[in-house]
Each structure stands twice: as structure tokens, then as C-alpha cells.
Amino acid sequence: MFNCFLKRILCLIIVIKFVNIDAAITGNKGKQNWNDTWTDKLRRDLLRFYDRHSRPVIGDNLTNVTVNTVLKYVDLDFQNSIMTINAWVSMTWQDEKLLWNESDYGGTKSVNMAYDEIWMPDIVAYNSADGHHDETYGKINCVVRSGGQVHWIPPAKYRVFCNVDLTNWPFGEHTCSLRLGSWTYDGNSVSMQINEKINTADMISLDEGCKWDITKVTQRRRVESYSCNSNDIYEDIHYSITVKRKIPAYHSIIIIPALVVVFLTLSVFWLPPESTEKFMLSGVTLVMICILLMMISSNVPIMSDRIPLIVLFYSNSLGMVTLSMVFSVMLHNLAKSKQPDHKVPKYITQLLNTKFGTVMRFTSLKTDDEDKLLDESIEDRSKPPQLKESQWYYLALVLDRSMFIVYLFLFIAMVVYFLK
């Protein structure tokens, strides 16, 4: 009996002990191990009933969003006609829900807010090449001041369509546009503003490694309506960005090979008419031009509205080299002519004995009368046929030199046309 009583007493003590422990734990819940700062109290008071999905204005007041952009990096994709822009975008607006008296919070003048805690203007690129805008801006905090001014300066990456003119590829300048505006708020709710005092130099701060130079940037505010909702007006900021490629490497890739093609093509006409090296040199030039055209085609879209001048140059050079090979075949057969009974016509001989013919072959071509005198003074009667063969050789030589002049003028004409 006594043992049962002791057991009951012991069980009661254990139950009371557990109840006290549980009460202690429950009583400590919700209590922090540090003291609230003024910032903690301010953030708690500001965000207590804050709805970040509603525009923070009283009544129908207009929300002015001032946008300033500093360009950090640009790249132009010719194949897809897309410009990639990395920038720091500064946005400032008034949030009438985030007002406080500095003296009530220990003189706190500003507080940081996460981008997903307060209302944000849905500024997007109207001419974006991406189907989503979630990753356009970096997840950066905002700075809110006691007067309700919100400053947000996130890094941004835009990919916009750009109608590039490839006529002077890889040189020349290209102008693309970036249009920023609110996607859901019309001009009666959100007004886009710019700082007119900002200079172009203040909008450009390119990082090292960028292969493009920005030669000009302009910004202007536009107001327009769209066919999907013609009753409402929408405001946007239109940036016009003109870029120029940094071209030192392209001198080696484009200019020098073009000069090599010209020199090789012209060199063919200075080889002896009967030499087979003419065909080898022309063949090497053809292969070189084909490789260069394939290299260019991998960097330039085939469906471009305008053909780059460098492509026209190599295409014309390809045709000219092909014609020079055909011409070399004809001159090769002419220089190797073994028909002593067929002499060069007299009118051609007279023409080639002029100053022009002399310059072209650097010697004089014998006329028929001179051939007869020379035949009579030569004891070996086997040489007149060789002399007659040499006349055809000299004619081939003159024609070769003449084609050199024609091709030289053609190349000069192409260079003048492409550079104008």
C-alpha cells in the first residue's frame, strides 16, 4: 500500500516537471535573442499591410518613373540580327506608401528593400528578342528614402532585334534601337521620364574586352498608341545606339587576303605563256577565294537584304580568275603552235611593232620582209620555221601583258567603287 502511494507521488512530480518545461518553452516562443534596431522597426511598420501588386499612389495620381541608362557592353549577332546590351539601369519613382518621419525612427533616412517586397514598375524592352523578361534585371535591393523616393539600379541584359546593314561588312557603323516602357500600365498611370541633362559620354562606360565601340547614343521620350488598344496611350524611352567594330584583327582576316588575291591573279600574266605554273597559280587562287567565301558565309547571314561589298569583290575575283585560266589555256596553245606554214597576219605584226607592242613584250617582232632578209643571211635553213613559231609566241606574250593591264584596271575600278 505504501509502495503504491510512493509511485503515485513520483509520477505526479514527473508530470509537473514536464508541464513546467513545456510552459517555459512555449513562453520563450516569439522572443528574439537581440534587441530591435530602428531599421527592423521601420521595415516592420512599412511592410505590415503593404500590397506590392498595387500601384503605390493615392487616388489616380500619376507615377513618374525616371530612367537613366549606362551602357557597359554591346554585341551584335549578324546571323540572327540581334543586339545584346548589358547596362546599368537607374530607375527612380515615388512610393506614397513608404513614407515615415525620420525622428520617429532614430533619424533613419533610408532603408533597403528587396525587389520582391515592394511595388516595381514593369519596365521591359518593347523590341525584345526574348519571349520572357524574368531574367532581364538582376535581383538587386532597392533604396527607399524617408520621402518615399525609391531608387533601383539593377544590372540589365537586353536582347533586341536590329536590322543591320551589311553592305560594308566587317566595317562600317550599325545603328540599333532599344525601347523601354511599361508593359501593363498606360501613360495615364505610369509616365516614363528621362534626364535631359545627361550627356552621351555619361551614358557610355564600356568594359574592357568589348569588341565594339559606341560612336553615338541618343535618347528620347515617345508617346504612342497600339492597334490592340487604341484608346490608351503608352510611353516609352527610345535609345538609338550606333556601334562600330574594333577592326585591327580584320585587317589581317579580310584586307590582306584580298590583296594577296589581287597580286596572285595579276602575277599569272607575267609567267611565260607556255608554262604550266600559270594553271597551278590560278588554281591556288581559286581555292583561296573559295575558302574565304566560306569563312565569310559563316559570319554573314545568307538572307541579308544587301550583299556585303567584300563578298562581291571575292565573287567577281572568282569569275575573273576562272576567265584568266581559260585565257591561259588559249595562250598556252598559241605559244606552243607548231604550224610553220601559218604566219602571224601582217596587220597584227605591224600593230605589234608599234611602241605599244614593244612595251608589252620588251622586244621587237620581226616583219615578213625582215624575216626574208634574215632567212637569206642564215646558212641553217632549219631556223625559219622556228622564227615563225617565235612570232606566235610573241603574240601570246603581248596578249598576256594586255590582259594584265585590263585586269589591273578592273581591280582598281572595283576598289574605287567599294571604297566610295
C-alpha positions, 0 to 999 in steps of 0.5 A, spaced: 500 500 500 505 504 501 509 502 495 503 504 491 502 511 494 510 512 493 509 511 485 503 515 485 507 521 488 513 520 483 509 520 477 505 526 479 512 530 480 514 527 473 508 530 470 509 537 473 516 537 471 514 536 464 508 541 464 513 546 467 518 545 461 513 545 456 510 552 459 517 555 459 518 553 452 512 555 449 513 562 453 520 563 450 516 562 443 516 569 439 522 572 443 528 574 439 535 573 442 537 581 440 534 587 441 530 591 435 534 596 431 530 602 428 531 599 421 527 592 423 522 597 426 521 601 420 521 595 415 516 592 420 511 598 420 512 599 412 511 592 410 505 590 415 499 591 410 503 593 404 500 590 397 506 590 392 501 588 386 498 595 387 500 601 384 503 605 390 499 612 389 493 615 392 487 616 388 489 616 380 495 620 381 500 619 376 507 615 377 513 618 374 518 613 373 525 616 371 530 612 367 537 613 366 541 608 362 549 606 362 551 602 357 557 597 359 557 592 353 554 591 346 554 585 341 551 584 335 549 577 332 549 578 324 546 571 323 540 572 327 540 580 327 540 581 334 543 586 339 545 584 346 546 590 351 548 589 358 547 596 362 546 599 368 539 601 369 537 607 374 530 607 375 527 612 380 519 613 382 515 615 388 512 610 393 506 614 397 506 608 401 513 608 404 513 614 407 515 615 415 518 621 419 525 620 420 525 622 428 520 617 429 525 612 427 532 614 430 533 619 424 533 613 419 533 616 412 533 610 408 532 603 408 533 597 403 528 593 400 528 587 396 525 587 389 520 582 391 517 586 397 515 592 394 511 595 388 516 595 381 514 598 375 514 593 369 519 596 365 521 591 359 524 592 352 518 593 347 523 590 341 525 584 345 528 578 342 526 574 348 519 571 349 520 572 357 523 578 361 524 574 368 531 574 367 532 581 364 534 585 371 538 582 376 535 581 383 538 587 386 535 591 393 532 597 392 533 604 396 527 607 399 528 614 402 524 617 408 520 621 402 518 615 399 523 616 393 525 609 391 531 608 387 533 601 383 539 600 379 539 593 377 544 590 372 540 589 365 541 584 359 537 586 353 536 582 347 533 586 341 532 585 334 536 590 329 536 590 322 543 591 320 546 593 314 551 589 311 553 592 305 560 594 308 561 588 312 566 587 317 566 595 317 562 600 317 557 603 323 550 599 325 545 603 328 540 599 333 534 601 337 532 599 344 525 601 347 523 601 354 516 602 357 511 599 361 508 593 359 501 593 363 500 600 365 498 606 360 501 613 360 495 615 364 498 611 370 505 610 369 509 616 365 516 614 363 521 620 364 528 621 362 534 626 364 535 631 359 541 633 362 545 627 361 550 627 356 552 621 351 559 620 354 555 619 361 551 614 358 557 610 355 562 606 360 564 600 356 568 594 359 574 592 357 574 586 352 568 589 348 569 588 341 565 594 339 565 601 340 559 606 341 560 612 336 553 615 338 547 614 343 541 618 343 535 618 347 528 620 347 521 620 350 515 617 345 508 617 346 504 612 342 498 608 341 497 600 339 492 597 334 490 592 340 488 598 344 487 604 341 484 608 346 490 608 351 496 611 350 503 608 352 510 611 353 516 609 352 524 611 352 527 610 345 535 609 345 538 609 338 545 606 339 550 606 333 556 601 334 562 600 330 567 594 330 574 594 333 577 592 326 585 591 327 584 583 327 580 584 320 585 587 317 589 581 317 582 576 316 579 580 310 584 586 307 590 582 306 587 576 303 584 580 298 590 583 296 594 577 296 588 575 291 589 581 287 597 580 286 596 572 285 591 573 279 595 579 276 602 575 277 599 569 272 600 574 266 607 575 267 609 567 267 611 565 260 605 563 256 607 556 255 608 554 262 604 550 266 605 554 273 600 559 270 594 553 271 597 551 278 597 559 280 590 560 278 588 554 281 591 556 288 587 562 287 581 559 286 581 555 292 583 561 296 577 565 294 573 559 295 575 558 302 574 565 304 567 565 301 566 560 306 569 563 312 565 569 310 558 565 309 559 563 316 559 570 319 554 573 314 547 571 314 545 568 307 538 572 307 541 579 308 537 584 304 544 587 301 550 583 299 556 585 303 561 589 298 567 584 300 563 578 298 562 581 291 569 583 290 571 575 292 565 573 287 567 577 281 575 575 283 572 568 282 569 569 275 575 573 273 580 568 275 576 562 272 576 567 265 584 568 266 585 560 266 581 559 260 585 565 257 591 561 259 589 555 256 588 559 249 595 562 250 598 556 252 596 553 245 598 559 241 605 559 244 606 552 243 603 552 235 607 548 231 604 550 224 610 553 220 606 554 214 601 559 218 604 566 219 602 571 224 597 576 219 601 582 217 596 587 220 597 584 227 605 584 226 605 591 224 600 593 230 605 589 234 611 593 232 608 599 234 611 602 241 605 599 244 607 592 242 614 593 244 612 595 251 608 589 252 613 584 250 620 588 251 622 586 244 621 587 237 617 582 232 620 581 226 616 583 219 615 578 213 620 582 209 625 582 215 624 575 216 626 574 208 632 578 209 634 574 215 632 567 212 637 569 206 643 571 211 642 564 215 646 558 212 641 553 217 635 553 213 632 549 219 631 556 223 625 559 219 620 555 221 622 556 228 622 564 227 615 563 225 613 559 231 617 565 235 612 570 232 606 566 235 609 566 241 610 573 241 603 574 240 601 570 246 606 574 250 603 581 248 596 578 249 598 576 256 601 583 258 594 586 255 590 582 259 594 584 265 593 591 264 585 590 263 585 586 269 589 591 273 584 596 271 578 592 273 581 591 280 582 598 281 575 600 278 572 595 283 576 598 289 574 605 287 567 603 287 567 599 294 571 604 297 566 610 295 
